[in-house]
Amino acid sequence: MAETDDTRMTLEEHIVELRACLLRALIGVVIGVVVCLVFGQTIMQVMCWPAAVAMRASGLPVRLLMLAPAEAFSTYVKVCLIWGLIVSSPYGLWQLWRFVAAGLFKHERRHVRRYVPLSMGLFAFGVVFFFVVIAPICLQYFFGFARDKYPLPQWANPIVTMPAGTPAGAESRPCPTTAAGPTVLPVLAWPPTDPIEGQTWIDSADGRICFFHAGKVHSLSAAADSFLSPNLALGFYMTFVSWLSLVFGLGFQVPIVVLVLARTQLVPYARLRACRKYVILVILIVAAILTPPDVVSQLALALPMYLLFELGLLLAGRARRGEGGPGR
């Protein structure tokens, strides 16, 4: 890579350098995918964490549905491929920077070197912000919406058919009693440490009736008061989380875009400050395109993007003051 301003490469040399950079970036992606396949179980646990938090907070069974025999395998491979691209993206960006830097002056390369680490840090922060804050809140909101807006019809009396041969009045018999009183199941936040055969309890998180049999804990879902059962399919959920994590990582690049536009004078700093209302409109349109068609996800992306735009303006203003220009 050239380090002096008077060094120029021919078109053929540029093509050779571009091919070498792309080949090295592709090798980095392959290595990233292999690493993610090795640690795939940990990645899947991280991906499922927002759903588990939202389900427990909403009183739902902490389960994902597998709709096809090979769905677990295909989803595992797809998620590892996506995260392999994400993990190897810093190396790929570095290779891209090496190719672009050959056509830049020294002072331009200095600015890019300063922004590349910040860009990677903002991307990682955007992904973590989505997983820790946005995803559990959005999922819990959707679960609550399904429960509250689709209740069981109270005016419809359910028809209960008793099995043939059931004695009259059996449906109204009280629960079994002992000498100490009626049978009561304990309510536990966690399964017993050493359960015994037949031990039964109620999970306080989601109201499931759990019992220990044949060395395993089995569970029965409690009767729900909602007409909908908000169960998540594995493939759909992983696609939803993977796509939005990438969108939030890219959305957090707004300060870098503002800095580059202001420092290169492609869009003057004063013009950026004067176009806030148009920036808000563009951010809302981008959030509506990149996120699922619901207001919660769109606002969850649009609000941080606008705050990051203001952060980019603040950093650009400080840079102008540091160079002797007007900061406002």
C-alpha positions in Angstrom: 0.0 0.0 0.0 1.4 3.4 -1.0 2.3 5.8 1.8 3.5 8.8 -0.3 1.4 11.3 -2.2 3.5 11.1 -5.4 3.0 7.3 -5.8 0.4 6.3 -8.4 -0.7 2.9 -9.5 -1.7 1.9 -13.0 -5.2 0.5 -13.8 -3.8 -3.0 -14.0 -2.1 -2.7 -10.7 -5.3 -1.5 -9.1 -7.2 -4.5 -10.5 -4.5 -6.9 -9.2 -4.6 -5.2 -5.8 -8.4 -5.3 -5.7 -8.4 -9.0 -6.5 -5.9 -9.7 -3.7 -7.9 -7.7 -1.2 -11.1 -9.5 -2.1 -9.4 -12.9 -1.9 -8.0 -12.0 1.6 -11.4 -10.8 2.7 -13.1 -14.0 1.5 -10.5 -16.1 3.4 -11.4 -14.1 6.5 -15.1 -14.8 6.0 -14.4 -18.5 5.7 -12.3 -18.5 8.9 -15.1 -16.5 10.7 -17.7 -19.0 9.6 -15.6 -21.9 10.8 -15.1 -20.2 14.2 -18.8 -19.6 14.5 -19.6 -23.2 13.7 -17.3 -24.3 16.5 -19.0 -21.9 19.0 -22.4 -22.2 17.4 -24.1 -23.4 20.6 -23.0 -20.3 22.5 -24.2 -18.1 19.6 -27.6 -19.8 19.6 -27.9 -19.2 23.3 -27.2 -15.5 22.8 -29.7 -15.3 20.0 -32.4 -16.9 22.0 -31.8 -14.8 25.1 -34.1 -11.9 24.2 -37.0 -14.3 23.5 -36.4 -16.1 26.8 -36.4 -12.9 28.7 -39.6 -11.6 27.0 -41.4 -15.0 27.4 -40.7 -15.2 31.1 -41.7 -11.6 31.7 -45.0 -12.3 29.8 -45.7 -15.5 31.7 -45.3 -17.7 28.6 -43.5 -21.1 28.2 -39.9 -20.5 27.3 -40.0 -22.5 24.1 -39.4 -22.1 20.4 -41.2 -24.2 17.8 -39.5 -26.4 15.2 -41.9 -26.5 12.2 -39.8 -28.8 9.9 -37.6 -31.9 10.7 -34.4 -30.2 9.4 -35.3 -26.6 10.6 -33.0 -26.8 13.6 -30.0 -27.8 11.5 -30.7 -25.4 8.6 -31.2 -22.5 11.1 -28.0 -23.4 12.9 -26.0 -23.2 9.7 -27.7 -20.0 8.5 -27.0 -18.2 11.8 -23.4 -19.3 11.8 -23.0 -18.0 8.3 -24.5 -14.6 9.2 -22.4 -14.3 12.3 -19.3 -15.4 10.4 -19.8 -12.4 8.1 -20.3 -10.2 11.1 -17.2 -11.5 13.0 -15.0 -11.2 9.9 -16.4 -7.8 8.9 -13.6 -5.8 10.6 -10.9 -7.7 8.7 -12.9 -7.2 5.5 -13.2 -3.5 6.1 -9.5 -3.3 6.7 -8.8 -4.9 3.4 -11.2 -2.5 1.7 -9.4 0.4 3.5 -6.1 -0.9 2.2 -7.3 -0.8 -1.4 -9.0 2.7 -1.1 -6.0 4.2 0.8 -3.8 3.8 -2.2 -5.7 6.6 -3.9 -5.8 9.0 -0.9 -3.4 11.7 0.3 -1.7 11.3 3.7 -4.0 13.7 5.5 -7.0 11.8 4.1 -5.6 8.5 5.2 -5.1 9.9 8.7 -8.8 10.8 9.0 -9.9 7.4 7.7 -7.6 5.6 10.2 -9.3 7.7 13.0 -12.8 6.8 11.9 -12.5 3.1 11.1 -12.1 2.0 14.8 -14.9 4.3 15.8 -17.1 2.7 13.1 -16.4 -0.8 14.3 -17.1 0.2 17.9 -20.4 1.8 16.9 -21.4 -1.3 14.9 -20.7 -3.6 17.9 -22.6 -1.2 20.2 -25.6 -1.2 17.9 -25.8 -5.0 17.9 -25.4 -5.2 21.7 -28.0 -2.4 22.2 -30.5 -4.3 20.1 -30.0 -7.6 21.9 -30.0 -6.1 25.5 -32.5 -3.3 25.2 -34.6 -3.3 22.1 -35.3 -7.0 21.3 -36.7 -7.9 24.8 -38.9 -4.8 25.0 -40.3 -5.3 21.4 -41.0 -9.0 21.9 -42.7 -8.4 25.3 -44.8 -5.7 23.8 -45.9 -8.0 21.0 -46.7 -10.8 23.4 -48.7 -8.4 25.6 -50.6 -7.0 22.6 -51.6 -10.5 21.5 -52.8 -11.3 25.0 -54.7 -8.1 25.7 -56.2 -7.4 22.3 -57.3 -11.0 21.6 -59.0 -12.3 24.8 -61.1 -15.3 25.0 -64.8 -14.4 24.2 -66.5 -14.1 27.6 -70.0 -14.4 26.1 -69.4 -17.8 24.6 -69.9 -20.7 27.1 -67.5 -23.5 26.3 -69.1 -26.9 25.7 -67.4 -29.5 27.9 -67.9 -33.1 26.9 -67.3 -35.7 29.7 -65.9 -39.1 28.7 -68.4 -41.9 28.5 -69.0 -43.7 31.7 -68.0 -40.7 33.9 -70.2 -40.7 37.1 -72.7 -37.9 37.4 -71.2 -34.9 39.3 -67.6 -36.0 38.7 -66.9 -32.6 37.0 -67.7 -30.7 40.2 -65.9 -32.9 42.7 -63.4 -31.0 44.9 -59.7 -31.6 44.7 -58.2 -34.5 46.6 -57.7 -33.9 50.3 -55.5 -35.4 52.9 -55.6 -35.4 56.7 -53.7 -32.1 56.6 -56.2 -30.5 54.2 -56.5 -30.1 50.4 -53.6 -31.0 48.1 -51.5 -27.8 47.3 -48.7 -27.6 44.8 -45.7 -25.5 45.7 -44.9 -22.5 43.6 -41.2 -22.4 42.7 -39.1 -20.0 40.7 -36.6 -22.7 39.7 -36.8 -26.5 39.5 -35.8 -28.5 42.6 -32.1 -29.3 42.9 -32.7 -33.0 43.4 -36.3 -33.8 42.4 -37.7 -37.2 43.2 -40.0 -39.4 41.1 -43.5 -37.9 40.8 -42.6 -34.6 42.5 -44.9 -31.8 41.1 -44.7 -28.0 41.4 -45.9 -24.8 39.6 -43.4 -22.7 37.8 -43.9 -19.1 39.1 -42.5 -17.6 35.9 -45.0 -18.8 33.4 -47.6 -20.8 35.5 -46.7 -24.2 34.0 -47.4 -27.3 36.0 -44.1 -29.3 36.1 -43.5 -32.8 37.3 -40.4 -35.1 37.5 -40.7 -38.5 35.8 -38.2 -41.0 34.4 -35.2 -38.7 35.1 -36.7 -35.7 33.2 -38.8 -32.7 34.0 -42.1 -32.6 32.1 -44.5 -29.6 32.0 -48.1 -28.8 31.2 -49.1 -25.3 30.1 -51.6 -23.6 32.3 -55.0 -22.6 30.9 -54.5 -19.3 29.0 -56.9 -16.4 29.1 -55.9 -15.3 25.5 -57.4 -16.5 22.2 -53.9 -16.4 20.7 -51.0 -18.6 21.6 -47.8 -16.5 20.9 -45.4 -19.3 20.0 -42.3 -18.4 18.0 -41.0 -20.6 15.2 -37.3 -21.1 15.3 -36.5 -20.1 11.7 -38.7 -17.0 11.7 -37.4 -15.8 15.0 -33.7 -16.3 14.1 -34.2 -14.4 10.8 -36.0 -11.6 12.7 -33.2 -11.2 15.3 -30.4 -11.6 12.8 -31.8 -9.0 10.4 -32.6 -6.4 13.0 -29.2 -6.8 14.7 -27.5 -6.1 11.4 -29.8 -3.1 10.8 -29.1 -1.6 14.2 -25.3 -2.1 13.7 -25.5 -0.3 10.4 -27.9 2.4 11.8 -25.4 3.3 14.4 -23.0 4.4 11.7 -24.8 7.7 11.4 -22.2 9.8 13.4 -19.5 8.5 11.0 -21.5 9.5 8.0 -22.1 13.0 9.4 -18.5 13.4 10.3 -17.3 12.4 6.8 -19.8 14.7 5.1 -18.8 17.6 7.2 -15.1 17.1 7.1 -14.9 16.6 3.4 -17.3 19.5 2.8 -19.6 17.3 0.6 -22.4 18.7 2.8 -21.3 21.8 4.7 -21.7 21.7 8.5 -24.1 24.6 8.5 -26.3 22.9 5.9 -26.4 19.7 8.0 -27.6 21.7 11.0 -30.2 23.5 8.9 -31.7 20.3 7.5 -32.7 18.6 10.7 -36.4 18.3 9.7 -35.4 16.6 6.4 -33.0 14.3 8.2 -35.9 13.2 10.5 -38.0 12.4 7.5 -35.3 10.4 5.9 -34.6 8.5 9.1 -38.2 7.6 9.5 -38.4 6.4 5.9 -35.2 4.3 6.3 -36.5 2.8 9.6 -39.8 1.9 8.0 -38.1 0.2 5.1 -35.5 -1.7 7.2 -37.7 -2.9 10.1 -40.8 -5.0 10.3 -44.1 -3.2 9.6 -44.8 -2.2 13.2 -44.5 1.2 14.9 -42.5 -0.1 17.9 -39.6 -1.5 15.8 -39.5 1.6 13.6 -39.4 4.0 16.5 -36.9 1.8 18.3 -34.5 2.3 15.3 -35.4 5.9 14.3 -35.0 7.4 17.7 -31.4 6.2 18.3 -30.5 7.1 14.7 -31.6 10.7 15.2 -29.8 10.9 18.6 -26.7 9.6 16.8 -27.2 12.2 14.1 -27.1 14.9 16.8 -24.0 13.3 18.2 -22.3 13.4 14.8 -23.2 17.1 14.5 -21.6 17.7 18.0 -18.4 15.9 17.0 -18.2 17.7 13.7 -18.7 21.1 15.5 -15.9 20.3 17.9 -13.6 19.3 15.0 -14.3 22.6 13.3 -13.5 24.5 16.4 -10.3 22.5 16.8 -9.3 23.6 13.3 -10.1 27.2 13.9 -13.4 27.3 12.2 -16.8 28.4 13.7 -18.3 25.7 15.8 -21.9 26.8 15.3 
